[in-house]
Amino acid sequence: MFTGIIQKIGQVIDKKEQSGDFRFVVKTNFSQPEKIQLGDSIAMDGVCLTVTKINQDQVDLDVSVETVNKTTVAKWQIGTSLNLEPAMTLQDQLGGHIVSGHVDAIGKCISRVPSARSEIFEFKIPVELTKFVVNKGSITINGVSLTVNSIEKDILSVNLVPHTMSHTNLGALQVDDTVNVEVDTIARYVEKMLQPHLIK
């Protein structure tokens, strides 16, 4: 479980294809890499991955075919910057919102417009996810917990403040870049609980 509050920007330093899936080596840049243990979960651009090998602040991670198909992982190359967040502990503050690290779909950046010192980004998401997105609700983009400014059809708008722009890889996004999208987990549970009571 994660919060969507990014701790470091890491870099892919190796990528190997293995029978249709991938193994990555990522430099984490964590200030206390000694705290990373084998089997730990780290969200990388919002994708929950398991540490399979550790070399100082570098970790190896295996990525399944399912993850390759549902996320932007296949586009990661040596040098790609990734938003990193270790799994939260019971002592951590929930500064963002509850994030599972299970990406729902790939979205696309369709615009970014300056707004005072911030920027307003618009993302196109699959229409089937829009029922889980509400104005002023939470959305996770590349692992970053963000507040939804608005949702119109399949276009959602978010505001990125200077801190988010400089402390995540979202500041480097360009129009037509793809991103990992995870909707609010609580919204999914509410929809499932209400489903039997909805008028057909």
C-alpha positions in Angstrom: 0.0 0.0 0.0 1.2 3.5 -0.9 0.2 7.1 -0.4 1.1 8.7 -3.7 3.7 11.0 -2.1 6.9 10.5 -4.1 10.1 10.2 -2.2 12.7 10.1 -4.9 13.1 10.1 -8.7 15.1 7.1 -9.7 16.5 6.0 -13.1 16.5 2.8 -15.1 20.1 1.7 -15.6 19.4 -1.7 -17.2 16.6 -3.5 -19.0 16.5 -7.1 -20.2 13.7 -8.8 -22.0 13.1 -12.4 -20.8 10.6 -14.6 -22.7 8.1 -11.8 -23.1 8.5 -9.9 -19.8 11.3 -7.8 -18.4 13.9 -7.5 -15.7 14.9 -4.0 -14.8 17.7 -2.5 -12.7 16.8 0.8 -11.1 18.9 3.3 -9.2 16.7 4.4 -6.4 18.6 7.5 -5.1 17.0 6.8 -1.7 18.7 8.6 1.2 18.7 5.4 3.3 19.1 2.6 0.7 20.1 0.2 3.5 16.5 0.1 4.6 15.5 -1.7 1.4 15.1 -5.4 1.9 14.6 -8.3 -0.5 10.9 -8.8 -1.2 10.0 -5.2 -0.5 7.5 -3.4 -2.6 8.3 -0.2 -4.3 5.9 1.8 -6.5 7.7 2.9 -9.7 5.6 5.4 -11.7 2.7 4.0 -9.8 3.5 0.3 -10.6 4.0 -1.9 -7.5 7.1 -4.0 -8.1 9.0 -6.4 -5.9 12.7 -6.1 -5.1 14.5 -9.3 -6.2 18.1 -8.2 -5.8 19.9 -5.3 -4.1 23.3 -3.6 -4.8 23.6 -0.6 -2.6 21.0 1.9 -3.9 20.3 -0.2 -7.0 17.5 -2.8 -7.1 16.5 -5.5 -9.6 12.8 -6.0 -10.4 10.9 -8.6 -12.5 7.9 -7.4 -14.5 5.1 -9.8 -15.6 3.4 -9.9 -18.9 0.2 -8.6 -17.2 2.0 -5.5 -16.0 3.7 -5.0 -19.3 0.2 -5.0 -21.0 -1.5 -2.7 -18.5 1.2 -0.1 -17.9 3.8 2.1 -19.5 6.6 -0.3 -18.4 7.4 -1.6 -21.9 8.4 2.0 -22.8 10.9 2.3 -20.0 14.4 2.5 -21.4 17.9 3.0 -19.9 17.9 6.5 -18.5 14.1 6.7 -18.0 13.2 8.7 -14.8 10.7 7.0 -12.5 8.7 8.3 -9.5 9.6 6.1 -6.5 7.7 5.4 -3.3 8.5 2.6 -0.9 5.5 0.8 0.6 4.1 2.7 3.6 4.4 1.5 7.2 1.9 1.8 10.0 4.0 4.7 11.3 3.8 6.7 8.1 1.6 9.7 7.5 -1.1 9.2 4.9 -0.2 12.4 3.1 -1.9 11.6 -0.2 -4.6 9.0 -0.5 -4.7 5.2 -0.4 -2.9 3.9 -3.5 -2.6 0.2 -4.3 0.1 0.3 -6.9 -2.2 -1.7 -9.2 -2.5 0.5 -12.4 -5.9 0.5 -13.9 -5.0 1.8 -17.4 -2.7 3.9 -19.5 -3.8 7.5 -20.0 -2.4 10.3 -22.3 -1.4 13.8 -21.6 -3.3 16.0 -24.0 -2.5 19.5 -22.7 -0.5 21.5 -20.2 -1.2 25.2 -19.6 0.5 27.6 -17.2 -1.7 28.9 -14.3 0.2 31.5 -12.2 3.2 29.5 -10.7 1.4 26.2 -11.4 0.4 24.3 -14.5 -2.9 22.7 -15.4 -2.6 19.3 -17.1 -5.3 17.4 -18.9 -5.3 13.7 -19.4 -7.5 11.5 -21.6 -8.4 8.2 -19.8 -10.4 5.2 -20.8 -14.1 6.0 -20.6 -14.9 3.0 -18.4 -12.8 4.6 -15.6 -14.6 7.9 -15.6 -17.4 6.6 -13.2 -14.7 6.4 -10.5 -13.4 10.0 -11.0 -15.2 12.9 -9.4 -14.4 16.6 -9.1 -12.1 17.3 -6.1 -11.6 13.5 -5.7 -8.3 11.7 -5.9 -6.4 10.2 -8.9 -3.0 8.7 -9.2 -0.9 9.7 -12.2 2.5 7.9 -12.5 2.3 7.2 -8.8 1.6 10.8 -7.8 -1.5 11.5 -5.7 -3.4 14.4 -7.3 -6.7 16.2 -6.8 -9.1 16.2 -9.7 -9.9 19.7 -10.8 -12.6 18.5 -13.2 -13.8 15.5 -15.2 -15.6 16.1 -18.5 -16.4 13.0 -20.4 -13.1 11.1 -20.6 -10.9 14.2 -19.9 -9.7 14.9 -16.4 -7.9 18.1 -15.3 -5.4 18.4 -12.5 -3.3 21.3 -11.1 0.4 20.7 -10.5 2.1 23.1 -8.0 5.8 23.9 -8.4 6.8 21.4 -5.7 5.2 18.5 -7.6 6.7 19.7 -10.9 10.2 19.7 -9.5 10.0 16.6 -7.2 8.4 14.2 -9.7 8.8 13.3 -13.3 5.4 14.9 -14.2 7.1 18.2 -14.9 8.9 16.6 -17.9 5.6 15.3 -19.4 4.9 16.4 -23.0 1.6 16.4 -24.9 0.9 12.8 -26.2 3.1 11.2 -23.5 1.4 8.2 -21.9 1.0 7.8 -18.1 -0.1 5.2 -15.6 -3.5 5.9 -14.1 -5.0 4.4 -10.9 -8.4 5.5 -9.7 -9.4 5.8 -6.1 -9.6 2.3 -4.6 -12.4 3.4 -2.2 -14.5 4.4 -5.3 -14.1 0.9 -6.7 -15.4 -0.7 -3.5 -18.3 1.7 -3.2 -19.3 0.9 -6.8 -19.2 -2.8 -6.2 -21.2 -2.6 -3.0 -23.9 -0.5 -4.7 -24.0 -2.6 -7.9 -26.8 -5.0 -6.7 -29.0 -2.0 -5.8 -28.6 -0.1 -9.0 -31.6 0.0 -11.4 -30.9 -2.0 -14.5 
